C-alpha cells in the first residue's frame, strides 16, 4: 500500500498516544512533581537521600552474583548520605567559581569539569571516600593511610573514565538538578565504587588467604 494511502497519519497517531491516559506516564509525572516539591522544600535532605538510594541500588547491582550483604549496603548508604552533603556544597562552589572565572557557557562547563577531576575528586577520594569506607568496614585507624595509598590511583582513574563524558551533561544541567543528573550515571559508578569500598577491609592481611584475595592490610607488627 502506498504511504499516502495509509489509513492514519503517523504524527496524529503519535500525538494521540502521548495524550492518551497512560498509568505509567501519570505515575512518573506524579513522582517527578513530588520530587521537585521535595527539592524546593528541603533541597539538601532530598539530594542526600536520593544519593543514598542510588548508592544502595548500585551496590545491589554489584552484588548480583553473590549473596546479598545487607550490612555492606547500609554502610554504603551511610557513606552516600554524607557524600551527598559534600557534593552539594562542591557543586555550589564550582558553579560560583566558574561564573566569576569565565563568561561563555561552554567554558564554564570545561572549567567545572577540570576543577572536579583534577582538584575535587582526588581530595574527596583521599580524605573521605576511601577512609570512610575503610572505617565503616572496621579497619583500624592506623591502617587507613595504607588502604588509601593502595586504592587511590585505581579509584581516581576509574572515576575519570566514567565521569569525563558524563560530566558534559552534569555541568550543562541547572545547578539545582546536577546531583540528580549525576545520580543517573551513579548507578554505573556505584556498581564499581561499592566493590572498591567493600575491599577496604582487613579481612585478609598481606600474605594470607587464597590468590586474588584482598591484600590491603599489612600484618601486625610489634612496633607502635
Residue pairs with C-beta under 8 A, 6 or more apart in sequence:
35 46
35 180
38 46
39 46
39 47
39 176
43 88
43 176
44 85
44 88
47 84
47 87
47 88
47 179
47 180
48 80
48 81
48 82
48 84
48 85
48 88
49 81
49 84
50 84
50 179
50 180
50 183
51 80
51 81
51 83
51 84
51 87
51 179
51 183
51 186
52 77
52 78
52 80
52 81
52 84
53 77
53 80
54 80
54 183
54 186
54 187
54 190
55 76
55 77
55 79
55 80
55 83
55 186
55 190
55 194
56 73
56 76
56 77
56 80
57 187
57 190
58 186
58 187
58 188
58 189
58 190
58 191
58 193
58 194
59 72
59 73
59 76
59 190
59 191
59 194
60 68
60 73
61 187
61 190
61 191
62 190
62 191
62 192
62 194
62 195
63 69
63 72
63 73
63 194
69 198
72 194
72 198
75 133
75 136
75 137
75 197
76 190
76 194
76 197
78 136
79 129
79 132
79 133
79 136
79 197
82 128
82 132
83 124
83 128
83 129
83 132
84 179
86 124
86 128
87 179
87 182
88 179
90 116
90 120
90 124
91 175
91 178
91 179
92 175
94 112
94 115
94 116
94 120
94 171
95 112
95 175
97 111
97 112
97 115
98 107
98 108
98 109
98 111
98 112
98 115
99 108
101 108
101 111
102 108
102 111
108 171
109 167
109 168
109 171
109 172
112 167
112 171
113 164
113 167
113 168
113 171
116 163
116 167
117 159
117 160
117 163
117 164
117 167
121 156
121 159
121 160
121 163
122 152
122 156
125 152
125 155
125 156
125 159
126 148
126 152
129 155
129 193
129 197
130 144
130 147
130 148
130 151
130 152
130 155
130 196
130 197
130 200
131 144
131 147
131 148
133 196
133 197
133 198
133 200
134 143
134 144
134 147
134 148
134 200
134 201
135 141
135 144
136 197
137 197
137 198
137 200
137 201
137 202
138 201
138 202
139 147
139 200
139 201
139 202
139 217
140 202
143 202
143 217
143 218
146 216
146 217
146 218
147 200
147 216
147 217
150 216
151 196
151 199
151 200
151 216
154 196
155 193
155 196
158 192
158 193
158 196
159 189
162 185
162 188
162 189
162 192
163 170
163 185
163 189
166 182
166 185
169 181
170 178
170 181
170 182
170 185
171 178
173 181
199 214
199 216
200 216
201 214
201 216
201 217
202 216
202 217
203 214
204 213
204 214
204 215
204 217
205 217
205 218
205 219
205 220
206 215
206 216
206 217
206 218
206 219
207 215
207 219
